[in-house]
Amino acid sequence: MQMKKLKSVLLDYNLFVDLYVYACRHSEPDDLQFKRLCAGVQKKLEAMTRHDMYSLYKSGANEQIRGKARHDYLSAIGLLDSFRWPTEQDVNVTHSDIDIR
């Protein structure tokens, strides 16, 4: 038996947050559906935040912004400092101060 893929719906970020806040204000905290909604929305908000940090890490305006975003992103995904390499060695970041010829 093949499992059917769930459909996705795109929402404006502000509408998504407003729906979450509205649901939190107008629901019973002991309601099982409310708990599932809060857990799902919290998971989605964290994923959106990680995506924003990753995008800034890749395309920030300058090295300082990209470096901070890289640090924040790696912390958010739980990568320990001992597994990280220096920003200068990160092949995924363009280094404007390095002359490659």
N, C-alpha and C positions, 0 to 999 in steps of 0.2 A: 504494500500500500504506500503510495507516494504522499508525502506531507505537503499540504498547500502552503505556499509562502504568504505571509501576512502582507497586506498592503501598507504603504507608508503615506503619510500626509505631511506636506510642507507647511509650516506656520511661520509667520513673522516672529522674530525673537521676542519683541515686546508683548505680542499677543500671548505667546507661550508662557511668559512670566506672569502676565495678568491672570491667565487661566489658573495657574498654579496657586497664586496668592488668593484668588477668589475661592478656589476649592478648599484651601486651608482654613479660610475664615468661616465657611459655611458647611463644614462637615463635622461629624462626631469623631473625636480622636480614637475611639474604640472600634470604629467601623472598619471591617476587614478591607473593604473596597478603598476606603480612604488611605489605609496603611500601604496598600499596593500602589495607589496613585502617587503618594508622597515618595515612596522608594523609587519608583520608575522615573519620576520627574527629577528627583535628586541625582540619579544616575545620569540622566540625559544632560542636566545642567553641568555636571562635572566633566562629561565628555566634551561639551561645547567649550568649556573653559580651557581644557587641555588642547583642543584644536586651535583655539585662538592663540595660546602660548606657542604652540608649534609653528603656526603661520608667522608669528612675529619673530621667532627664532630663525626662520628661514629667510624672511624678507624685511627685517627691521631696517630702519633708516640709517643706523650706524652700528659700529662694532659694540658699543656699550649697550645699546638697546637689545641687540641680538644676543649678547652674552648673558644679560640678565634674564631674558626670555628663555634661553637655553637652560640656565640654572633652574628657573621656576618650573619649566616643563619636566626636566629630569627628576626634580623633587616630587612633582605631582604624580608621576608614574611610578614613583617608589624606587628609582635607581639609586643605589647606595653610592656615596662619594668615592668609595674605594674602587668602584667599577667604572668611574668616569675618567676621561682623558682631558688634558688641558684644552682650552678653546683653540689655542694656536694649532693644535694637531687635528682639529675636527675637519675632516675633508668635506663635510656637508655644508660648511659655512664659507662663503667667499670672504677672503681676507684682503681688504683693499690696500693694506700696507705691505703686502708681499709682492715682489716683482718676479713674475714667471716669464722667463725667456728661453 
